[in-house]
Amino acid sequence: MLKSVTESFARVIHGLTVGHLTDNVIQRSKRMILDTLGVGFLGTSTEVFHKASEYSKIHSMDFDDTWHPATHPSGAVLPVLMALAEALPSSRTFSGLDLLLAFNVGIEVQGQLLHFSKEASDIPKRFHPPSVVGTLGSAAATSKFLGLSMTKCQEALAIAVSHAGAPMANAATQTKPLHIGNAARHGMESAFLAMLGLQGNKQVLDMQTGFGAFYANYSPQVLPNLDSHTWLLDQQDVAFKRFPAHLATHWVADAAASVRKHLVTDRALLPTDRVERIVLRIPDVQYVNRPFPDSEHEARHSFQYVACTTLLDGGITVPSFHKCQIDRPQVRELLGKVELEHPQDNLPSFNTLYCEVSVILSDGATFTECSDTFYGHWRKPLSQEDLREKFRANASSTLSYDTVERLLKIVENLEDLEDCSVLTTLLKGPSPSEMVSKSIQHLTIPSYNLS
């Protein structure tokens, strides 16, 4: 029996086969792939994308899937596999099942690492999770796709740890999208360096001074043998966002939309002059506490902004975070009336948190609604048709209608695809912008997402 945690991870990465994939894991991961591709296409229209396009091909919509413990699992893995499927010699054919296996290996590694620390179960305070576990997920997925030996898989993980980590201080800034892009890039580089013979500490996942440096209460465990392997994705689905903002704000939007029904009938406007106070009872998550956001990135990380915009407009969409929407006088007026309360039982975990919104009018009337599970959460998953519509809305900003529909069909039947070059050819275009095409083809810093 293996005594090294790091060696047990290498054994799992190297040893898992398509025969280990369950129907449930295949279906869930195809949904993740579809969503991540769509968000990536939408991301090519962002300011961050254009600012960084001469150096890296990143996207920044904060619109990607979210797991528990908290991370964005797909964004650090899928772009790497798309780039590899296109860049590797044409003599090697990769099937849809090859892609699904490598993708799920990358997701599994992230999830297992997150379960080694109690700190990781909460919304993060120190390190942005995709920059930590995402880097190792990318290294694992790349190692699997390249068919590296167990020893080389172990070295790739060791090298990746030295590339991992980004501070939460850059959350809600234009720099945050770099985190997951760098995770994808560095993980892929780690696998190639391992393939070329570079070595690292073979017990890096076992040590407090290794991967344990990123998390308090780090307690790693040797993974089970392959004959008893069960996928974390089988046990824990992901959440898909309906609007591009921090996941915790989705509970706020849900509760605020319910309150609005008490205040507004038909298409009437919210009576802002009659609103005395707005109370949000939420977990104490400081980096999503932004009373007066000035930019789209701050607004995406603001309990207050999402609550006020939902009360005003009845919902949140991609344009809700444009600067002209953030600067509306009605929004600024409502923001000044928001108060936060942090009930002791409302813990900062995506699995247990809730949001209660109370609107108190000038005549003393009070309307309160609570949300403990929003539509899109893993307990209330998006329907396949709604996920398709999200993909269509996001991808149509870049691709033709026919290409969008062909991509939909291919991804939804990915396990039957004999050659992934069919998929990568569609991803290359044609598109309205050469920049978009190049971003899919070359992926200097590969990332479809964004947060």
DANORMO-V719302 format. One record per backbone hydrogen bond with DSSP energy under -1.0 kcal/mol. CO is the residue of the C=O (numbers start at 1). NH is the residue of the N-H. E is the energy in kcal/mol with one decimal. If there is no record, write none. Layout:
co=CO nh=NH e=E
co=CO nh=NH e=E
This chain:
co=4 nh=8 e=-1.8
co=5 nh=9 e=-1.9
co=6 nh=10 e=-2.1
co=7 nh=11 e=-2.3
co=8 nh=12 e=-1.8
co=9 nh=13 e=-2.8
co=10 nh=14 e=-2.7
co=11 nh=15 e=-2.5
co=12 nh=16 e=-2.0
co=17 nh=20 e=-1.9
co=22 nh=26 e=-2.5
co=23 nh=27 e=-2.5
co=24 nh=28 e=-2.5
co=25 nh=29 e=-2.6
co=26 nh=30 e=-2.0
co=27 nh=31 e=-1.6
co=28 nh=32 e=-1.8
co=29 nh=33 e=-2.4
co=30 nh=34 e=-2.5
co=31 nh=35 e=-2.4
co=32 nh=36 e=-2.4
co=33 nh=37 e=-2.3
co=34 nh=38 e=-2.0
co=35 nh=39 e=-2.4
co=36 nh=40 e=-2.1
co=37 nh=41 e=-2.0
co=38 nh=42 e=-2.1
co=39 nh=43 e=-2.2
co=42 nh=45 e=-1.8
co=43 nh=46 e=-1.7
co=46 nh=50 e=-1.8
co=47 nh=51 e=-2.5
co=48 nh=52 e=-2.1
co=52 nh=55 e=-1.7
co=52 nh=56 e=-3.8
co=66 nh=239 e=-3.2
co=71 nh=67 e=-2.8
co=74 nh=77 e=-1.6
co=74 nh=78 e=-2.4
co=77 nh=81 e=-1.7
co=78 nh=82 e=-2.3
co=79 nh=83 e=-2.4
co=80 nh=84 e=-2.7
co=81 nh=85 e=-2.5
co=82 nh=86 e=-1.2
co=83 nh=87 e=-2.6
co=84 nh=88 e=-2.4
co=89 nh=92 e=-2.0
co=94 nh=420 e=-3.5
co=95 nh=99 e=-2.0
co=96 nh=100 e=-2.6
co=97 nh=101 e=-2.5
co=98 nh=102 e=-2.3
co=99 nh=103 e=-2.7
co=100 nh=104 e=-2.4
co=101 nh=105 e=-2.1
co=102 nh=106 e=-2.1
co=103 nh=107 e=-2.0
co=104 nh=108 e=-2.8
co=105 nh=109 e=-2.2
co=106 nh=110 e=-1.3
co=107 nh=111 e=-2.2
co=108 nh=112 e=-2.6
co=109 nh=113 e=-2.1
co=110 nh=114 e=-1.9
co=111 nh=115 e=-1.1
co=113 nh=116 e=-1.5
co=116 nh=219 e=-3.2
co=118 nh=121 e=-1.3
co=119 nh=122 e=-1.4
co=126 nh=168 e=-2.5
co=128 nh=131 e=-1.6
co=129 nh=132 e=-1.5
co=129 nh=133 e=-1.6
co=129 nh=134 e=-1.1
co=131 nh=165 e=-2.3
co=133 nh=137 e=-2.3
co=134 nh=138 e=-2.4
co=135 nh=139 e=-1.9
co=136 nh=140 e=-2.4
co=137 nh=141 e=-2.6
co=138 nh=142 e=-2.6
co=139 nh=143 e=-2.4
co=140 nh=144 e=-2.3
co=141 nh=145 e=-2.5
co=142 nh=146 e=-2.4
co=143 nh=148 e=-2.4
co=149 nh=153 e=-2.4
co=150 nh=154 e=-2.0
co=151 nh=155 e=-2.0
co=152 nh=156 e=-2.5
co=153 nh=157 e=-1.9
co=154 nh=158 e=-1.8
co=155 nh=159 e=-2.6
co=156 nh=160 e=-2.3
co=157 nh=161 e=-1.7
co=160 nh=163 e=-1.5
co=166 nh=128 e=-2.7
co=167 nh=170 e=-1.2
co=168 nh=171 e=-2.3
co=170 nh=173 e=-1.1
co=175 nh=178 e=-1.7
co=176 nh=179 e=-1.7
co=177 nh=181 e=-1.3
co=178 nh=182 e=-3.1
co=179 nh=183 e=-1.9
co=180 nh=184 e=-2.1
co=181 nh=185 e=-2.3
co=182 nh=186 e=-3.3
co=183 nh=187 e=-2.1
co=184 nh=188 e=-1.9
co=185 nh=189 e=-2.5
co=186 nh=190 e=-2.3
co=187 nh=191 e=-1.8
co=188 nh=192 e=-2.0
co=189 nh=193 e=-2.7
co=190 nh=194 e=-2.3
co=191 nh=195 e=-2.2
co=192 nh=196 e=-1.5
co=193 nh=198 e=-2.5
co=194 nh=197 e=-1.4
co=201 nh=204 e=-1.4
co=203 nh=206 e=-1.3
co=204 nh=211 e=-2.6
co=207 nh=212 e=-2.0
co=210 nh=213 e=-1.7
co=211 nh=214 e=-1.8
co=225 nh=228 e=-1.8
co=226 nh=229 e=-1.6
co=232 nh=236 e=-2.8
co=239 nh=66 e=-2.0
co=243 nh=245 e=-1.5
co=246 nh=249 e=-1.6
co=247 nh=250 e=-2.0
co=249 nh=253 e=-2.5
co=250 nh=254 e=-1.9
co=251 nh=255 e=-2.3
co=252 nh=256 e=-2.9
co=253 nh=257 e=-2.3
co=254 nh=258 e=-1.4
co=255 nh=259 e=-2.0
co=256 nh=260 e=-2.3
co=259 nh=262 e=-1.8
co=260 nh=263 e=-1.0
co=260 nh=264 e=-2.3
co=265 nh=268 e=-2.2
co=270 nh=272 e=-2.3
co=271 nh=274 e=-1.8
co=274 nh=362 e=-2.6
co=277 nh=360 e=-2.7
co=278 nh=339 e=-3.1
co=279 nh=358 e=-2.6
co=280 nh=341 e=-2.8
co=281 nh=356 e=-1.7
co=283 nh=285 e=-1.5
co=285 nh=288 e=-1.5
co=286 nh=289 e=-1.7
co=288 nh=303 e=-2.8
co=295 nh=299 e=-2.5
co=296 nh=300 e=-1.9
co=298 nh=301 e=-1.2
co=299 nh=302 e=-1.2
co=300 nh=246 e=-2.6
co=302 nh=306 e=-2.0
co=303 nh=307 e=-2.1
co=304 nh=308 e=-2.4
co=305 nh=309 e=-2.7
co=306 nh=310 e=-2.0
co=307 nh=311 e=-2.2
co=308 nh=312 e=-2.1
co=309 nh=313 e=-3.0
co=310 nh=314 e=-2.4
co=318 nh=321 e=-1.5
co=319 nh=322 e=-2.0
co=322 nh=325 e=-1.1
co=322 nh=326 e=-2.0
co=323 nh=327 e=-2.0
co=325 nh=328 e=-1.1
co=328 nh=332 e=-2.3
co=329 nh=333 e=-2.4
co=330 nh=334 e=-2.1
co=331 nh=335 e=-2.6
co=332 nh=336 e=-1.3
co=334 nh=337 e=-2.1
co=335 nh=338 e=-1.3
co=337 nh=278 e=-2.6
co=339 nh=280 e=-2.8
co=341 nh=282 e=-2.2
co=343 nh=346 e=-1.8
co=345 nh=347 e=-1.3
co=347 nh=349 e=-2.4
co=348 nh=123 e=-3.3
co=349 nh=352 e=-1.1
co=349 nh=353 e=-2.6
co=355 nh=371 e=-2.9
co=356 nh=281 e=-3.0
co=357 nh=369 e=-2.1
co=358 nh=279 e=-3.0
co=359 nh=367 e=-2.1
co=360 nh=276 e=-2.6
co=360 nh=277 e=-1.9
co=361 nh=364 e=-2.0
co=365 nh=361 e=-3.1
co=367 nh=359 e=-2.6
co=369 nh=357 e=-2.8
co=371 nh=355 e=-2.4
co=374 nh=377 e=-1.9
co=376 nh=240 e=-2.2
co=377 nh=380 e=-1.5
co=380 nh=376 e=-3.1
co=383 nh=387 e=-2.2
co=384 nh=388 e=-2.2
co=385 nh=389 e=-2.3
co=386 nh=390 e=-2.0
co=387 nh=391 e=-2.2
co=388 nh=392 e=-3.0
co=389 nh=393 e=-2.5
co=390 nh=394 e=-2.2
co=391 nh=395 e=-3.3
co=392 nh=396 e=-2.2
co=395 nh=398 e=-2.0
co=395 nh=399 e=-2.9
co=400 nh=404 e=-2.4
co=401 nh=405 e=-2.3
co=402 nh=406 e=-2.2
co=403 nh=407 e=-2.6
co=404 nh=408 e=-2.3
co=405 nh=409 e=-2.0
co=406 nh=410 e=-2.4
co=407 nh=411 e=-2.8
co=408 nh=412 e=-2.2
co=411 nh=414 e=-1.5
co=413 nh=416 e=-2.0
co=414 nh=417 e=-1.6
co=417 nh=96 e=-3.2
co=419 nh=422 e=-1.6
co=420 nh=424 e=-2.3
co=421 nh=425 e=-2.2
co=422 nh=426 e=-1.3
co=423 nh=427 e=-2.0
co=424 nh=428 e=-1.2
co=426 nh=429 e=-1.1
co=433 nh=437 e=-1.6
co=434 nh=438 e=-2.5
co=435 nh=439 e=-2.2
co=436 nh=440 e=-1.5
co=437 nh=441 e=-1.9
co=438 nh=442 e=-2.8
